[in-house]
Amino acid sequence: MAEVEETGLHTDAQRSAYVRTLYTTSYTAAGPGQRDQALAVMPACTRSASAGH
């Protein structure tokens, strides 16, 4: 959570937009055959972004 706080994202809406950007970046960067793996880590990203509330 400290890393997210350091970004200056203080509201749920800001954190949500940040996580969605990370999702998109991860999915786009994943090579062929790796997109399932990129999708699999998305729930962990969501949990990390909402930790501490």
HUURLIN-V182889 format. One record per residue. N is the residue number from 0. PHI is phi in radians with two decimals (* if undefined). OMEGA is omega in radians with two decimals (* if undefined). BURIAL is b if it has 9 or more other ideal C-beta (glycine too) atoms within 8 Angstrom, else e. Layout:
N;PHI;OMEGA;BURIAL, N;PHI;OMEGA;BURIAL
This chain:
0;*;-3.12;e, 1;-1.03;-3.14;e, 2;-1.12;3.11;e, 3;-1.20;3.12;b, 4;-1.08;3.13;e, 5;-1.13;3.14;e, 6;-1.33;-3.09;e, 7;1.53;3.13;e, 8;-1.52;-3.02;b, 9;-1.91;-3.11;e, 10;-1.89;3.09;e, 11;-1.05;-3.14;e, 12;-1.11;3.11;e, 13;-1.14;3.13;b, 14;-1.13;3.13;b, 15;-1.09;3.12;b, 16;-1.10;3.12;e, 17;-1.10;-3.13;b, 18;-1.11;3.12;b, 19;-1.10;3.07;e, 20;-1.13;3.09;e, 21;-1.10;3.09;b, 22;-0.97;-3.08;b, 23;-1.06;3.13;e, 24;-1.10;-3.13;e, 25;-1.10;-3.10;b, 26;-1.15;-3.13;b, 27;-1.17;-3.11;e, 28;-1.30;-3.13;e, 29;-1.15;3.14;b, 30;-1.38;3.09;e, 31;-0.94;-3.14;e, 32;1.46;-3.12;e, 33;-1.98;-3.06;e, 34;-1.16;3.08;b, 35;-1.06;3.11;e, 36;-1.14;3.11;e, 37;-1.07;3.12;b, 38;-1.17;-3.10;e, 39;-1.15;-3.11;e, 40;-1.52;-3.10;b, 41;-1.06;3.09;b, 42;-1.04;3.11;e, 43;-1.15;3.08;e, 44;-1.10;3.13;b, 45;-1.09;3.12;b, 46;-1.08;-3.13;e, 47;-1.12;-3.12;b, 48;-1.20;-3.11;b, 49;-1.73;3.13;b, 50;-1.12;3.07;e, 51;1.54;3.10;e, 52;-1.75;*;e
